């Protein structure tokens, strides 16, 4: 009986120890999995999506970079990217029919949930910078891919630095 109790307590402790307590300011993470109505585990088939890697690249301002890089474990927009954000803000204000998706990304360190939340914070930081410059909030969508879409494969600071980013993608 004592062995069974100890064994049961050990299992409970193991399960409790495996639970993730990591939160990033309780940021909601938007599920972009493609399931209807946000329902997980739906048995309905989802049509395949073809993604054109060049889609949206010619629709934005010419000559202005589209990637904001971040420091490790940070979602603070560095001053060196202010001119990039200013250029996109000017373009979006002059073209109110245009829309952008700001995609937040992280390097491959850390757990999936934490990185999705950090990626969301990064995309929201760029979104906030654009709206502070007068861009309509309706023109901007902020999403997170976490560590799921690295720009560069590999490990080491050089690769990680290129993966800690927010990309501005023009959707129309």
N, C-alpha and C positions, 0 to 999 in steps of 0.2 A: 504494500500500500504506500509506504514512504517513497519507494523508488518510483512508483507511478506518479506521485505528486511532484517529486523533484523533476522528473522527466517532463511533465506537463508545464511546470514553471519555466523550465529551460526553453521549451518550444515557444512559449508566450514571450519570453525575453528576447529570443532570437528574432521573432517576427516584429516586435516593437523596435528592436535595434535596426532593422532593415528599412523601416519607414522613413520617408524623406521629410525632414523638418526644415529644409532649405527653402526660404521664401525671399523674394526680392521686392520688399515693400508691398507685398500682397497685390502685385500687378496682375490683372486678368490677362490670360493668354488666349488669343483668339484662335479657335480651331478652324483651320482652312483645309480640312481633310476632304471636303467635297461631299460629305454626307448630307442628305436633305434634312432640313430642320434641326441640324446639330445632333441627330440621333446616331449613337454609336452602334455598330454591329448590325446595321440594317442588311437584310438579305437581298435588297434590290441591286441590280447591276449598275455600275457607273460607267458611262461612256468614256473611252480613252481620250485624253487631251493631247493635242499636238502643240508643242511649244516651239515657236520660231525664236531662236536665240537673238535674232536681229530685230525682233518686233519692238517698236517703241524707241529705237535708237536714233532715228532720223527725225522724230517729231518734236524734240525739245530744242532748247537753245544750242546753237552751233558754237563750238570752241570752249564750252564750259564742262569741266569734269562732272561726273555723276556719282562719285563715291566719297563718302565721309568716313575716315578711319578713326578708330577709338583706341585708347589705352586699355591695357589688361584690366578686366573686371570693372570697367567704367562705361558710363553712358553720357559723359560730359562732352559736348561738342567743343573741340579745340579751336582757339582763335584763328589758326591757319586755314580753317575751312569756312570762315565767314564770307569771303568773297565768292566762293562757290555757291553758298546758300543765297547770298544777295543776288547773284545772276539768275538763279532759278526762280527766286521770288519776283524779280522784275519781269521775267518771261511769263510766269503764271498770272500775274496781275494784268499784264497786257493781253493775255489770251485766256479769258475766263472760261472758255469752253474746254480747255485742256485739263486733263486729270493726271495725277501722279500716284504711284504706289511706292511707298518708301519701305524697302525690305531690310529688316534688321538681321544681322548675322553675328555669329561668335566663332571663336576658335574651338577646337575639339576637346578642350579641357573642361571638366565639370559635367554634371548630370544633364540629361535631356530637359527636364522641367526647368532647372535653373537657367540653362542657356536659352530656352524659349522665352522666358521672362526677361532676361537680359537683352536679347535681340529686340523684344517688344519695346523695352525702355529706350534702346538706341533709335529705333524708328520713330518713336514718340518724341524724342529730343529733337530730331531733325524737323519733324512735323511742327512742333512748338516754335522752333526758330523761324520757319516759314510763315506761320500764322502771325507771329509777332511783327513780321515785316509787311503784313497786310494781305497775305494770300488767304482766300476763303477756305475755311475748314472743309467745305463740301468738295473742294478740288483735290483733297489729299486723303489717301488711305494708308494707314500704318500697319504693317504686318511683320511677323517674325518667322524666320526659318531656323533660328537657333544655330546649331552646328550641322544641320542637314545639307546645306548647299555650300561647301567650301569653295573659295575662289582658287585656292592652291592646296594640293594634296601634300601631306607630309607633316612632320613635327619639327619643332625648333622655332625660335623667335621670329625668324624671317618669314616662315609660312604662317605662323599664328598672327603676326601683325597684319598680313594681307587679308586674313579671314575675319578680323574684328572690324566690321564695317556696316554702313547703311548705304544701300544703293537706291538712287532715285531713278525710277522707271516711268516713262510716260506711257499711259495706257490709251489715251486718245487726245 
